[in-house]
Amino acid sequence: LQKELLKYKQEARNLQGIKDALQQRLIQQDAAVLRLKQELLRANMDKEELHNQNVDLQRKVEERNRLLAEYKKELGQKDRHLQQHQTKLDEMLRQLSEASYQQVDLELEHKEALLAHCMKREAEE
């Protein structure tokens, strides 16, 4: 009986060693699982923050695109106005040029008349 008791005690010690080793391994695995859960939580929080930043950036891009479209529209209107004013300016320059030619012609006629008058007077004298 004593031999059997020693055998069972030895077996109990072996089983206790195995149990202790398994408990130690379980504690390590629990710690690893806890670390992984913390990392997952951090990753999810980072993912949510990135998602929010992405949504914010998309909103900003849409706002800038809207402003760009408005600026393009305004620029198009200003281009049309500029073309209209350029056309008017060209017409006024043409009219001014014609008026200038007419003025030169009138001045020339006036000088010719004055010269003719002077020559007539000189001839009479």
Contacts in CASP RR format, 6 or more apart in sequence:
PFRMAT RR
TARGET T0000
AUTHOR 0000-0000-0000
METHOD contacts of the structure
MODEL  1
LQKELLKYKQEARNLQGIKDALQQRLIQQDAAVLRLKQELLRANMDKEEL
HNQNVDLQRKVEERNRLLAEYKKELGQKDRHLQQHQTKLDEMLRQLSEAS
YQQVDLELEHKEALLAHCMKREAEE
END
